């Protein structure tokens, strides 16, 4: 592995823990917390052992970093038994959790400088996800403190930021060393297969994705309820 500052690694570990803590504040559900922690430990151990770096496997092990949790998130939203849990989440915490996207994007840039992810995956390339992190506290303040922006504004922000997240996910997948790689052949996306950076696709991205989807669902339901009054 190329030389990466210990501070970069420690910063990503701290960012992951903050993401987990903010999501726990949103759900106040210890069972969910324990499940995520167990998943973090499993992925972390596999990352340390180099499991995700092996290329001659099917399916590509890189996909095992992202696919299981993305699939789990989608299952949550298609199972009506989970609607009560989703609608009980604190939309305030679901909004502020996106602030972690600032240190994540800084981390990706530092990993790029070490030659382990392509420029395309940074804010210097085609990754604009840092905008979500920068605007998260501003939106939180305007919506929940000053109350100058209402539900529609928060809904639009969530949809736009969800689009930014999907954009970087597509770039990351197409830049990875897999049979369907389409981008960044000179400097592919291998950095997220190393510990602790495995937690970006396996833990932080699913939390951010789930937070957007849960917020969008809550806001649409509240808008419908208001229109029916």
Buried (B, 14 or more C-beta within 10 A) or exposed (E): EEEBEEEBBEBBBEBBBBBBBBBBBBBEBEEBBEEBEEBBEEBBEBBEEEBBBEEEEEEBBBBBBBBBBBEEBEEBBEEEEEEEBBEEBBBBBBBBBBBBBBBBBBBBBBBBBBBBBBBBBBBEBBBBBBBBBEBBBEBBBBBBEEEEBEBEBBBEBBEBBBEBBEBBBEBBBBBBBBEEBEBBEEBBBBBBBBBBBBBBBBBBBBBBBBBBBBBBBBBEEBBEEEEEE
